[in-house]
Amino acid sequence: MSHGPSHLDLRGNHERRHEAPRIGFIGLGLMGHGMAKNVVTKGYPLTVRAHRNRKPLEDLLAAGAKEVKTHADVARQSDIVFLCVTGTPQIEADRLRR
């Protein structure tokens, strides 16, 4: 089984890509940190925004993630953005942040 980035085409066939999709992650709490850590340790380029608790962020940076200052920077530097926040109010607030 391959552990690196791959692409699943419409027929369900996996094919290696020369460049992995750039992943952005917002929400580095208990669940988000674990998910983001899996992304970066599997070789995907990971961009994250600072979290009020810097410990999870520092762990991801040590694993190869890149920190940016704003949610908009996460979006600009990512092909896919994951939101791992509490609920709808947080998603709406995050969506409106720059």
N, C-alpha and C positions, 0 to 999 in steps of 0.2 A: 504494500500500500504506500502510495506517495504521501509525503508529509509537507511538500512544498506547494506553492501557489499553483492552481490549475484553473482551467476554464471548462465549464460544462456547456456544450453546445445544445441546440434544440433537440437533437436526437438522443441526448443523454450520454454522449461520448466525451470522455475527458481528453483534453489535449493541453500540453504544456504551452505556456506563453513566455515570450522573451521578457516581458515586463509584467510584473504582478500589479494588480489594481492598487492604487493608493487608498488606504483606509484612514478615515477620520473617526475619532471617538470623543463623544461628549457625555460625561457622567461617569466618573471614576470612583464610585462608591464600592461597596462590597461586591456586588455582582459585576458592575462595569469594569472594575480593575481586573478581575479574573478573566473576563471575556477579552479585554484589550491585551492582556498579557499573552493569551493564547494566539492572538493575531500576530503580535510582534515576534514571538518565539517561533512561529511557523514561517517567518521570512517575509511577511508583508510589510511594506513601508507604512508606518503608523504615525499619524499626526494627532496630538491631543492638546486640549486647552487646560490651563492651570486649574487645579481643584483647591478648595479651601483647606483641605488636608493634603499637604505636599508629599507625604510619605508614599502613597500609591503612585503619584506622578513621578517621583524620584526613581522608584523601582522600574517604571516603564522607560524612563529616559536612560537608565543604566542598561536596559535590554535593547536599546536602539531606537526608541520612539523619538519624535521631534516635537517640541513644545512651541505653540504659537499663542499670541495674546488675545485673539478674539474668536468668536464662533464663526464669523465671516471668513477669517483666515483658515480655519479648519475646512470649511466648505470649498474655498478656492484651491486648497492644496490637496484635495481628496477627490477620488472618483466615486467613493461610497462613504457615507457618513452614518454611523450608528449613534442613536440616542438611547442612553440607559439612565433614565430619570424616573422620578416617582410617579408622575401621572400627567394628565392633560394640562393643568395649569403650568407645570414646569416646561412642558414641550412648547406651549404657546409663548412663554417668557423667553425661552431659548431661541425660538424661531425669530423673535423680534429683536434680539440683541445683535449688535454689530460688533 
